[in-house]
Amino acid sequence: SQIPVELWYEQFSDSTLADAVLDRLVHDAYKIQLKGESMRKLLSGVKNAPEGDKTVATN
């Protein structure tokens, strides 16, 4: 997920439903936490600009 784990519960309006779904999702799962910028963004040529500004870097 692109949403940090600590914010997952906020995505559900019903806490019981959130418990059920998230319990099944993380059961026997491996947690891989990445750091830094998205490689997809870095390789796309899109500059770090405010959201909505899709300026493309040129060489």
N, C-alpha and C positions, 0 to 999 in steps of 0.2 A: 504494500500500500504506500501511497505517497503521503498519507496522513500519519503523523507520529502516533505511536501506540497509545500514548497518554491521552490522545484526543479521540480515540475510537468510540468511546461511550457517548460522546457528544453527538455523534452521527445518528443515533437512534433516539426516537421519542419515548420508547418504552424500555425501561432498564431491565425488565425480565427478558425481553426479547434480545437485548444487547448481550446479557449474560449467556443466553443459550447459543446465539450465533458465534460470539467470540470464543466461548469454551470449545466449540467444535472446530473452529478455525485454527486455534493455536495448539490443540491437543496433538502431541507428538510432532510438533513443528520445530524447525530450526529457525532461530532468529538471526538474521544477518542485517547488521546495522551499518550503513554506508556513511562516509563522511565526505564533505566537499561538494563542489558543484556537480550537477548532472553531466555525465560524459556526452549525452545526447545534445545538451545545450552547447557545451564547449566545442563539439565537432560540427555543429550546424552553422557556425559563423555568426550567430545572433549575439550582439553585444549585451552586456549587463545593463539593461535600460529599465525604466519604470514599466510596470505591467501595462500591456496594451501597445507599447512602442516596439515595433518589430523591425528596428533598424538592422540591416545586414552589414556585417563588416566586409570591407573590400581590401584587397592587397595592393 
